[in-house]
């Protein structure tokens, strides 16, 4: 995203003849690196705890003294036009764009840039701060909550539309919990698709995790009930309830999901969305929030999302935290969401979009 915006800024934010004279140079230094590696498995795709951005803080960008360059309103208008175009192309929802433009205008209007700070640097710093503020939803410590749950089990319900990778995500989270010393059982609640039950059985065998199932066409709420009863009897830490993919407009399936919620009484309800669906993932999550209630988001296929705007959009529109992100095909390609990692990726010099 940043690469595209920087190219447009260089065309629109050239020397301003009406501004006070100053010399602007970008200080030398290393460019931001690409996506950091997963802490437990080397590789470029999985997000780990990122270091802060190289963009200077606010107090180092602006000057209150005589010297400095004051940006004209016309220059700011050009910047905002470029910003809107690039963000739309990066799958950022319009309400998010309006928020980021407002943040940028508040920081830049009437301010003077210090010596050595150019327009690109100022815009980047402002946008990074705006993105972090958008992503700053209260984090959910799933492992900590599961350990503290008394009586056990800690129950997680997964919702979403068809084709988002929900069943695979359930298996990945089961593996993620196991790495942290927590036991789990999976409820095969997608009883309308025989392939979903078979898929979970394979995942369970690979991971060494029990899958509770019934025959195809069975009541999903009954499957969830059986899984919870098994977990209580065996003192299993977590129950993961898979469900059939559904659209919020399908009233029968929505009523079924409400029944599952009523029977299971989950501690955590996660919406699983596909990052490659762009703005649609934010719309879907909001509709599920209104119809069923959700506590957090899991974004799949984030490694393939070269634009990155879906994460910003869903966090802002739904006002719920992104809890996990999928960044590959293997069981270990799942990570707790780190806003710093996403901001670094969005504003990487090598970033696409």
Residue pairs with C-beta under 8 A, 6 or more apart in sequence:
1 86
1 87
1 90
1 307
1 308
1 309
1 346
1 347
1 351
1 353
2 124
2 127
2 346
2 347
2 348
2 349
2 351
3 348
3 349
3 350
3 351
3 352
3 353
4 86
4 89
4 90
4 353
5 82
5 83
5 86
5 123
5 127
6 120
6 124
6 349
8 82
8 85
8 86
9 79
9 82
9 119
9 120
9 123
10 120
12 75
12 78
12 79
12 81
12 82
13 75
13 78
13 79
13 119
13 120
13 123
16 69
16 71
16 72
16 75
18 72
19 69
19 70
19 71
19 72
20 66
20 67
20 68
20 69
20 70
20 112
22 67
22 68
22 69
22 113
22 115
23 115
24 69
24 113
24 115
24 116
24 117
24 118
25 116
25 118
26 116
26 118
26 120
26 121
27 116
29 54
30 54
31 348
31 349
31 350
32 53
32 54
32 344
32 347
32 348
32 349
33 344
33 348
34 44
34 345
34 348
34 350
35 44
35 45
35 46
35 47
35 341
35 344
35 345
35 348
36 47
36 48
36 49
36 50
36 341
36 344
37 43
37 44
37 46
37 48
38 45
38 46
38 47
38 48
38 327
38 332
38 333
38 335
39 48
39 49
40 179
40 332
41 332
45 303
45 327
45 328
45 333
46 303
46 327
46 328
46 332
46 333
46 335
47 325
47 327
47 335
47 337
47 338
47 341
47 342
47 345
48 335
48 338
48 341
49 338
49 340
49 341
50 338
50 340
50 341
50 343
50 344
51 340
51 344
52 340
53 125
53 128
53 340
53 343
53 344
53 347
55 121
55 124
55 125
55 128
55 347
56 117
56 121
56 125
57 125
58 107
58 125
58 129
60 114
60 117
61 113
61 114
61 117
61 121
61 122
61 125
62 68
62 111
62 112
62 113
62 114
62 117
62 122
63 112
63 113
63 114
63 115
64 112
65 112
67 112
67 115
68 112
68 113
68 114
68 115
69 112
69 113
70 110
70 111
70 112
70 113
71 108
71 109
71 111
71 113
71 119
73 109
75 119
76 105
76 108
76 109
79 104
79 108
79 119
79 123
80 101
80 104
80 105
83 97
83 100
83 101
83 104
83 123
83 127
84 97
84 101
86 353
87 96
87 97
87 100
87 309
88 94
88 97
89 307
89 353
90 307
90 308
90 309
90 353
91 278
91 279
91 305
91 307
91 308
91 309
91 310
91 313
92 100
92 279
92 309
92 312
92 313
93 279
93 282
93 309
93 312
93 313
93 316
93 317
95 316
95 317
96 134
96 309
96 312
96 313
96 316
96 317
99 130
99 134
99 316
100 127
100 130
100 131
100 134
103 126
103 127
103 129
103 130
103 133
104 123
104 126
104 127
104 130
107 122
107 126
107 129
108 122
108 123
108 126
113 119
113 122
124 347
127 347
128 343
128 347
131 312
131 339
131 342
131 343
131 346
131 347
132 339
132 340
132 343
134 312
134 315
134 316
135 311
135 312
135 315
135 322
135 339
135 342
135 343
136 339
137 315
137 319
137 320
137 321
137 322
138 321
139 321
139 323
140 268
140 295
140 296
140 321
140 323
142 156
142 173
142 177
142 268
142 323
142 336
143 177
143 180
143 182
145 154
145 267
145 268
146 154
146 177
146 182
146 237
146 238
147 182
147 237
149 237
149 267
151 232
152 231
152 232
152 235
152 236
152 237
153 185
153 228
153 231
153 232
153 236
153 237
153 238
153 239
154 237
154 238
154 239
154 267
154 268
155 228
155 238
155 239
155 241
155 264
155 265
155 266
155 267
155 268
156 173
156 238
156 239
156 240
156 241
156 266
156 267
156 268
156 269
156 270
157 224
157 241
157 243
157 260
157 261
157 264
157 266
157 268
157 269
157 270
158 166
158 169
158 170
158 240
158 241
158 242
158 243
158 269
158 270
158 272
158 298
159 166
159 243
159 246
159 257
159 269
159 270
159 271
159 272
159 288
159 292
159 294
160 166
160 245
160 271
160 272
160 273
160 284
160 288
161 245
161 246
161 247
161 273
161 284
162 245
162 246
162 247
163 245
163 274
164 245
164 272
164 273
164 274
164 277
164 300
165 272
165 274
165 300
165 301
165 326
166 242
166 243
166 245
166 272
167 190
167 196
167 199
167 200
167 203
167 242
168 199
168 203
168 300
168 326
169 272
169 298
169 300
169 324
169 326
169 334
170 186
170 200
170 203
170 240
170 242
171 186
171 200
171 203
171 204
171 206
171 207
171 209
171 331
172 324
172 326
172 331
172 333
172 334
173 240
173 298
173 324
173 334
174 184
174 186
174 203
174 204
174 207
174 209
174 240
175 207
175 331
175 332
175 334
176 324
176 334
177 183
177 184
177 237
177 238
178 184
178 207
178 208
178 209
182 237
182 238
183 236
183 237
183 238
184 209
184 236
184 237
184 238
184 239
184 240
185 209
185 210
185 211
185 212
185 227
185 230
185 231
185 234
185 236
185 238
185 239
185 240
186 200
186 203
186 204
186 209
186 210
186 211
186 212
186 227
186 239
186 240
186 241
186 242
187 211
187 212
187 213
187 223
187 224
187 226
187 227
187 228
187 239
187 240
187 241
187 242
188 196
188 197
188 200
188 201
188 211
188 212
188 213
188 214
188 223
188 242
189 220
189 223
189 224
189 241
189 242
189 243
189 244
189 260
190 196
190 197
190 220
190 242
190 243
190 244
190 245
191 197
191 214
191 215
191 216
191 217
191 218
191 219
191 220
191 223
191 244
192 216
192 217
192 244
193 216
193 244
194 216
196 242
196 244
197 213
197 216
200 211
200 213
200 242
201 211
201 213
203 209
203 211
204 210
204 211
206 331
207 331
210 230
210 236
212 223
212 226
212 227
212 230
213 223
214 222
214 223
214 226
220 243
220 244
220 256
220 259
220 260
221 256
221 259
221 260
221 262
221 263
221 264
224 239
224 241
224 260
224 263
224 264
225 263
225 264
227 239
227 241
228 239
228 264
230 236
231 237
231 238
231 239
239 264
241 260
241 264
241 266
243 257
243 260
244 253
244 256
246 253
246 254
246 256
246 257
247 253
248 254
248 284
248 287
248 288
248 290
248 291
254 291
254 292
257 292
258 292
261 269
261 292
261 293
268 295
268 296
269 292
269 293
269 294
269 295
269 296
270 294
270 295
270 296
270 297
270 298
270 323
270 324
271 284
271 285
271 288
271 289
271 294
271 296
271 297
271 298
271 318
271 320
272 297
272 298
272 300
273 281
273 284
273 285
273 297
273 298
273 299
273 300
273 310
273 314
274 281
274 299
274 300
274 301
275 281
275 299
275 300
275 301
275 302
275 304
275 305
275 310
275 311
275 325
276 301
276 304
276 305
276 310
277 284
277 310
278 307
278 309
278 310
278 313
279 309
279 310
279 313
281 299
281 310
281 313
281 314
282 310
282 313
282 314
282 316
282 317
282 318
283 317
285 294
285 297
285 314
285 317
285 318
285 320
286 317
286 318
288 294
289 318
289 320
294 318
294 320
295 320
296 320
296 321
296 322
296 323
297 314
297 315
297 318
297 320
297 321
297 322
297 323
298 322
298 323
298 324
298 325
298 326
299 310
299 311
299 314
299 322
299 324
299 325
299 326
299 337
300 325
300 326
301 326
302 311
302 325
302 326
302 327
303 326
303 327
303 328
303 333
305 311
306 351
306 352
306 353
307 352
307 353
308 342
308 345
308 346
308 351
308 353
309 353
311 322
311 325
311 342
312 342
312 346
314 322
315 321
315 322
321 337
322 337
323 336
323 337
324 334
324 335
324 336
324 337
325 334
325 335
325 337
326 333
326 334
327 333
327 334
327 335
345 351
